[in-house]
Amino acid sequence: MAKRKIIVTVAQTGNFQGKAQNPNLPEQPWEIIQSAYDCYNAGASIVHVHARNKEGKSCNDPEIFAEINSGIRAKCPIIIQNSSAPATRDNAQTDDGLGVLEIKDPSCWPEMCSLDTSLMTTTWNDLEFIYMWTRKWLIKTAKRIKDMGIKPEIECFDPTSVEDTFKYLYPAGVLDDPVSITLVMGMDKVSQGAISCTQTNIDYMINLVKECAAEANVKEPVNLTTMAIGAKQLTGTVFGMLRGTGIRTGMEDNINYAYHQLAESNAQLVERIVRIIHELDMEVATPEEAREILKMPQLKDWKPGYKQVRGGI
C-alpha cells in the first residue's frame, strides 16, 4: 500500500518578527534564497515568501520579490508561494499586498500566491490596522491571480473565512480544483477575530471545510495545510497532519525550536518535521509530487499567464 504523501510548506520570514527577535531569521534576498535552497534540501515542498527592504522592514516591492523568486528558481525546483499580505506599517492598505502581482518579468512570477481572507484587527507593537479582505475584493483578486496562471493558497483565519471560500469564491469560478487552503491557527493574540489554536478548534475547522466543500459540490478533495503560531507550532501542525492535512513550519510562525531555544535555521525546523513524518510511516511530497497533488503543471511546463481551467491544466 502506498504511503501517504505530506506536503511540507516552509514560511521563512513573515511580516512581523525580525533579527532583533532571532538573528537567524532571513531578511535580505540572498538570505531568503539560500534558506529556501537549504529547506528544499531538507525536504520542503513549498516555500512561502515574504519580502523585506534593505532595512529589514516588511515590504511589498515587486522588484524584491522578483529577485527572490528568480534566485530560488535558479537553485532548486521548490514551489514558490509568494505572500499577498500587506506589509506591516502605518496606514497599510489591503491592496498594498498585491505588489507581488506587479512583477514585470513573468519568469519571476510565483507558481502560487497566498490569499488571506476574513476581516481582522491586527495589533503589532504600536501599530494597529484592519485587514479589509471583503468578499468582493477576494473574488476580484482571486480572478486576477487565476488569470495570471498562479494558484491561490487560501488562508483561513476563522470559521467565517472557510464558509466564504465555498459560498462565494468557489461558486464565482475563481478557484480551480483542488482548492488549496491553509488553516491559520493561533493568530488570536495579535489579530482580533482570528481563531485560537486548540485541538478542538483544529478539528472543527477541518470538519467545517469538509462540510462546506460538500455543500458547494466541490469536485475534488480540498488540499489542506495546518499552520500554528508560536509555541503551539509543532503540536498544532502535527495534530493537523494526523487529521489529514499538510504541514507548514518555519520562522514566520515560530522563531523558536524549543522552549527558550531559538531556531538555528528554517532548515532545522523542516528537518524535524520531515523526521516526524518518516517516523509516522508517511512520506514527504517532493515539489514535483506536490504539483501533481495540487493539479499544477510541472515547472518545465508552467506558462505564466496561461489561464487554468476548473479541474486542472
C-alpha positions as a printed NumPy array, in Angstrom:
array([[  0.   ,   0.   ,   0.   ],
       [  1.391,   3.394,  -0.984],
       [  2.328,   5.663,   1.872],
       [  0.563,   8.974,   2.326],
       [  2.434,  11.945,   0.869],
       [  2.637,  15.057,   3.05 ],
       [  3.137,  18.499,   1.519],
       [  5.554,  20.468,   3.705],
       [  5.456,  24.25 ,   3.398],
       [  8.145,  26.419,   4.982],
       [  7.375,  30.051,   5.81 ],
       [ 10.779,  31.592,   6.375],
       [ 10.41 ,  35.279,   7.152],
       [  6.932,  36.761,   7.612],
       [  5.864,  40.346,   8.217],
       [  6.392,  40.643,  11.948],
       [  9.441,  39.117,  13.648],
       [ 12.953,  40.229,  12.714],
       [ 16.599,  39.726,  13.544],
       [ 16.094,  41.505,  16.846],
       [ 13.985,  38.536,  17.932],
       [ 16.058,  35.865,  16.154],
       [ 19.26 ,  36.842,  14.313],
       [ 18.943,  33.675,  12.205],
       [ 15.73 ,  34.839,  10.527],
       [ 16.429,  35.534,   6.823],
       [ 15.557,  39.059,   5.662],
       [ 17.645,  40.078,   2.667],
       [ 17.106,  38.408,  -0.729],
       [ 20.352,  36.431,  -0.64 ],
       [ 19.477,  35.105,   2.836],
       [ 15.956,  34.13 ,   1.792],
       [ 17.239,  32.435,  -1.377],
       [ 19.869,  30.405,   0.468],
       [ 17.413,  29.497,   3.218],
       [ 14.902,  28.276,   0.625],
       [ 17.575,  26.133,  -1.002],
       [ 18.559,  24.67 ,   2.365],
       [ 14.902,  23.95 ,   3.134],
       [ 14.458,  22.271,  -0.248],
       [ 17.42 ,  20.02 ,   0.531],
       [ 15.879,  19.311,   3.944],
       [ 12.655,  18.159,   2.285],
       [ 10.333,  21.168,   1.925],
       [  7.81 ,  21.005,  -0.924],
       [  6.752,  24.68 ,  -0.933],
       [  8.426,  27.889,   0.224],
       [  6.163,  30.723,   1.375],
       [  7.94 ,  34.01 ,   0.66 ],
       [  7.681,  37.456,   2.227],
       [  9.93 ,  40.346,   1.182],
       [ 11.908,  42.819,   3.285],
       [ 13.592,  46.074,   2.294],
       [ 17.25 ,  46.911,   2.911],
       [ 16.416,  47.99 ,   6.456],
       [ 14.77 ,  44.642,   7.17 ],
       [ 11.241,  46.075,   7.205],
       [  8.451,  44.084,   5.591],
       [  7.54 ,  45.346,   2.13 ],
       [  5.562,  44.514,  -0.999],
       [  8.151,  45.662,  -3.54 ],
       [  7.68 ,  43.618,  -6.745],
       [ 11.349,  44.062,  -7.681],
       [ 12.481,  42.474,  -4.421],
       [ 10.013,  39.617,  -4.888],
       [ 11.319,  39.135,  -8.438],
       [ 14.911,  38.985,  -7.195],
       [ 13.999,  36.413,  -4.566],
       [ 11.872,  34.279,  -6.885],
       [ 14.433,  34.193,  -9.68 ],
       [ 17.212,  33.39 ,  -7.22 ],
       [ 15.313,  30.484,  -5.678],
       [ 14.259,  29.133,  -9.065],
       [ 17.863,  29.203, -10.282],
       [ 18.917,  26.952,  -7.394],
       [ 16.082,  24.441,  -6.997],
       [ 12.594,  23.411,  -8.187],
       [ 10.772,  24.074,  -4.907],
       [  7.278,  25.541,  -5.395],
       [  7.384,  29.298,  -4.783],
       [  4.371,  30.705,  -2.961],
       [  4.502,  34.485,  -2.522],
       [  2.597,  36.306,   0.202],
       [ -0.003,  38.877,  -0.802],
       [ -0.426,  40.233,   2.729],
       [  0.141,  43.987,   3.164],
       [  3.441,  44.967,   4.758],
       [  3.323,  45.775,   8.463],
       [  3.469,  49.58 ,   8.525],
       [  1.438,  52.666,   9.326],
       [ -1.629,  53.158,   7.109],
       [ -1.244,  49.765,   5.428],
       [ -3.917,  49.215,   2.78 ],
       [ -5.386,  45.927,   1.598],
       [ -4.208,  46.451,  -1.979],
       [ -0.606,  47.003,  -0.829],
       [ -0.094,  43.255,  -0.748],
       [ -0.845,  42.96 ,  -4.447],
       [  2.566,  44.364,  -5.328],
       [  3.59 ,  40.75 ,  -5.845],
       [  1.216,  40.635,  -8.831],
       [  3.052,  43.59 , -10.385],
       [  6.28 ,  41.679, -11.082],
       [  7.152,  42.68 , -14.649],
       [  9.028,  39.576, -15.802],
       [  6.638,  36.58 , -15.972],
       [  9.575,  34.208, -15.498],
       [  9.87 ,  35.653, -11.979],
       [  6.219,  35.144, -11.09 ],
       [  5.386,  32.688,  -8.298],
       [  3.545,  29.454,  -9.035],
       [  1.344,  30.082,  -6.007],
       [  0.214,  33.142,  -4.096],
       [ -1.413,  33.367,  -0.686],
       [ -4.858,  34.933,  -0.5  ],
       [ -5.758,  35.908,   3.04 ],
       [ -9.42 ,  36.005,   4.   ],
       [-11.525,  37.438,   6.835],
       [-11.844,  40.883,   8.411],
       [ -9.404,  41.3  ,  11.295],
       [ -7.933,  43.977,  13.507],
       [ -4.23 ,  43.319,  14.   ],
       [ -2.033,  44.935,  16.64 ],
       [  1.761,  44.78 ,  16.462],
       [  3.754,  46.929,  18.897],
       [  2.403,  50.467,  18.349],
       [  0.707,  49.629,  15.053],
       [ -2.955,  48.773,  14.69 ],
       [ -4.693,  48.183,  11.378],
       [ -7.726,  46.44 ,   9.919],
       [ -7.376,  43.981,   7.07 ],
       [-10.334,  44.611,   4.734],
       [-10.41 ,  41.375,   2.78 ],
       [-14.047,  41.77 ,   1.745],
       [-15.899,  39.181,  -0.333],
       [-15.991,  41.494,  -3.343],
       [-12.249,  42.18 ,  -3.054],
       [-11.452,  38.477,  -2.639],
       [-13.407,  37.45 ,  -5.737],
       [-11.771,  40.187,  -7.819],
       [ -8.283,  39.336,  -6.564],
       [ -8.718,  35.57 ,  -6.891],
       [ -9.778,  36.041, -10.516],
       [ -6.712,  38.177, -11.192],
       [ -4.437,  35.539,  -9.649],
       [ -6.121,  32.76 , -11.614],
       [ -5.873,  34.675, -14.897],
       [ -2.118,  35.001, -14.348],
       [ -1.793,  31.216, -14.171],
       [ -0.983,  31.354, -10.453],
       [ -2.698,  29.075,  -7.932],
       [ -4.075,  30.845,  -4.854],
       [ -3.456,  29.423,  -1.4  ],
       [ -6.486,  30.478,   0.642],
       [ -5.521,  31.371,   4.214],
       [ -8.457,  30.951,   6.595],
       [ -8.186,  32.617,   9.991],
       [-11.66 ,  31.803,  11.297],
       [-14.788,  29.766,  10.502],
       [-16.404,  32.576,   8.512],
       [-13.481,  32.655,   6.087],
       [-13.942,  28.927,   5.449],
       [-17.635,  29.435,   4.743],
       [-16.945,  32.412,   2.464],
       [-14.459,  30.364,   0.445],
       [-17.13 ,  27.86 ,  -0.543],
       [-20.246,  30.06 ,  -0.519],
       [-18.792,  32.938,  -2.535],
       [-15.334,  32.361,  -4.063],
       [-15.772,  28.823,  -5.346],
       [-19.223,  29.397,  -6.907],
       [-17.815,  32.523,  -8.599],
       [-15.477,  30.254, -10.577],
       [-12.294,  31.941,  -9.371],
       [-10.842,  28.871,  -7.612],
       [ -9.674,  25.809,  -9.528],
       [ -9.877,  22.276,  -8.199],
       [ -8.395,  21.195,  -5.975],
       [ -8.972,  24.203,  -3.754],
       [ -5.92 ,  24.689,  -1.522],
       [ -6.442,  26.078,   1.979],
       [ -4.158,  26.841,   4.899],
       [ -5.847,  26.814,   8.297],
       [ -4.227,  29.637,  10.274],
       [ -4.409,  28.629,  13.92 ],
       [ -3.391,  30.836,  16.823],
       [ -3.222,  34.364,  15.381],
       [ -5.702,  35.49 ,  18.045],
       [ -3.001,  37.022,  20.262],
       [ -2.276,  39.736,  17.694],
       [ -5.37 ,  39.578,  15.473],
       [ -8.82 ,  40.183,  16.888],
       [-11.207,  37.831,  15.112],
       [ -8.719,  35.009,  14.484],
       [ -9.322,  31.54 ,  15.912],
       [ -7.102,  30.188,  18.693],
       [ -5.04 ,  27.03 ,  18.328],
       [ -6.526,  24.083,  20.198],
       [ -7.101,  20.51 ,  19.096],
       [-10.842,  21.133,  19.331],
       [-10.58 ,  24.16 ,  17.045],
       [ -8.36 ,  22.379,  14.516],
       [-10.861,  19.508,  14.409],
       [-13.707,  21.965,  13.981],
       [-12.022,  23.848,  11.128],
       [-11.129,  20.639,   9.265],
       [-14.679,  19.316,   9.604],
       [-16.1  ,  22.685,   8.542],
       [-14.015,  22.633,   5.365],
       [-15.35 ,  19.169,   4.539],
       [-18.96 ,  20.202,   5.197],
       [-18.728,  23.444,   3.21 ],
       [-16.926,  21.747,   0.325],
       [-19.632,  19.083,   0.145],
       [-22.387,  21.707,   0.126],
       [-20.583,  23.552,  -2.687],
       [-20.286,  20.332,  -4.723],
       [-16.516,  20.682,  -4.909],
       [-15.293,  18.2  ,  -7.492],
       [-12.004,  17.159,  -5.883],
       [-10.827,  16.785,  -2.274],
       [ -9.624,  20.066,  -0.819],
       [ -5.892,  20.288,  -0.166],
       [ -5.492,  21.354,   3.462],
       [ -2.457,  22.614,   5.365],
       [ -2.284,  23.389,   9.068],
       [ -0.141,  26.21 ,  10.401],
       [  0.065,  27.133,  14.078],
       [  1.586,  30.223,  15.634],
       [  4.17 ,  30.369,  18.404],
       [  4.686,  27.648,  20.979],
       [  1.901,  25.502,  19.507],
       [  3.514,  25.301,  16.076],
       [  4.801,  21.749,  16.451],
       [  1.892,  20.175,  18.33 ],
       [ -0.749,  22.006,  16.303],
       [  0.667,  21.174,  12.892],
       [  1.39 ,  17.536,  13.729],
       [ -2.142,  17.144,  15.086],
       [ -3.481,  18.621,  11.856],
       [ -1.329,  16.228,   9.854],
       [ -2.72 ,  13.274,  11.795],
       [ -6.176,  14.56 ,  10.866],
       [ -5.263,  14.547,   7.193],
       [ -3.659,  17.908,   6.416],
       [ -0.27 ,  19.019,   5.205],
       [  2.114,  20.915,   7.447],
       [  3.536,  24.415,   7.481],
       [  6.623,  25.2  ,   9.537],
       [  9.227,  27.957,   9.626],
       [ 10.34 ,  31.047,  11.495],
       [  7.473,  33.193,  10.245],
       [  5.214,  31.21 ,  12.554],
       [  7.645,  30.453,  15.387],
       [ 11.173,  31.797,  15.87 ],
       [ 11.941,  29.095,  18.454],
       [ 12.928,  25.467,  18.028],
       [ 12.027,  24.627,  21.62 ],
       [ 11.253,  26.47 ,  24.836],
       [ 13.844,  29.252,  25.269],
       [ 15.812,  27.863,  22.304],
       [ 15.921,  29.952,  19.149],
       [ 15.709,  28.134,  15.837],
       [ 19.11 ,  27.967,  14.172],
       [ 17.576,  27.999,  10.696],
       [ 14.385,  27.297,   8.809],
       [ 16.003,  24.11 ,   7.531],
       [ 16.331,  22.905,  11.125],
       [ 12.557,  23.221,  11.535],
       [ 11.936,  21.43 ,   8.23 ],
       [ 14.312,  18.614,   9.194],
       [ 12.373,  17.985,  12.401],
       [  9.04 ,  17.817,  10.568],
       [ 10.481,  15.503,   7.915],
       [ 11.836,  13.216,  10.634],
       [  8.429,  13.079,  12.353],
       [  6.673,  12.327,   9.059],
       [  9.029,   9.432,   8.381],
       [  8.73 ,   8.091,  11.924],
       [  4.948,   8.068,  11.498],
       [  5.413,   5.893,   8.39 ],
       [  4.458,   8.592,   5.903],
       [  6.446,  10.282,   3.159],
       [  7.22 ,  13.879,   2.275],
       [  5.927,  15.043,  -1.096],
       [  8.673,  16.284,  -3.382],
       [  7.912,  19.564,  -5.189],
       [  7.092,  17.514,  -8.276],
       [  4.697,  15.296,  -6.314],
       [  3.15 ,  18.351,  -4.652],
       [  2.436,  19.819,  -8.091],
       [  0.686,  16.587,  -9.046],
       [ -1.408,  16.672,  -5.87 ],
       [ -2.342,  20.318,  -6.495],
       [ -3.022,  19.687, -10.215],
       [ -0.397,  22.27 , -11.141],
       [  1.823,  21.918, -14.22 ],
       [  5.399,  20.84 , -13.613],
       [  7.819,  23.734, -13.613],
       [  9.143,  22.936, -17.087],
       [  5.581,  23.076, -18.454],
       [  4.378,  26.095, -16.48 ],
       [  3.349,  29.042, -18.626],
       [  2.764,  32.211, -16.594],
       [ -0.339,  33.977, -17.802],
       [ -1.89 ,  30.73 , -19.026],
       [ -5.47 ,  30.567, -17.779],
       [ -6.148,  27.434, -15.785],
       [ -9.473,  25.659, -16.157],
       [-11.521,  24.106, -13.373],
       [-10.287,  20.585, -12.741],
       [ -6.649,  21.174, -13.628],
       [ -4.447,  22.096, -16.568]])
